[in-house]
Amino acid sequence: MLVSLDLQRTSEPKSEDAPNNFYQSVPEDNRVEGGFGNLVVPSVSDWLDKNLLLQWGAIAGTLALAFLAVQAFKKEG
């Protein structure tokens, strides 16, 4: 669902010289800054990036499970 606020709209047309139009890239980073961290739901990869020990543990665990799966298939065949 897309939410549009009336404060974001204007009846004034955008200048053709504006740097962020369709045909020209934005030369500077002019994003809004602030404490919006509580509005973002972090992903598992974001969480692992912040916890290096858990990241390596997850990698080691995945490799161990892959090794056990290969060993299980070798015994069946």
Helices and strands as residue ranges (DSSP letters): G 6-8, G 37-39, H 44-50, H 52-76
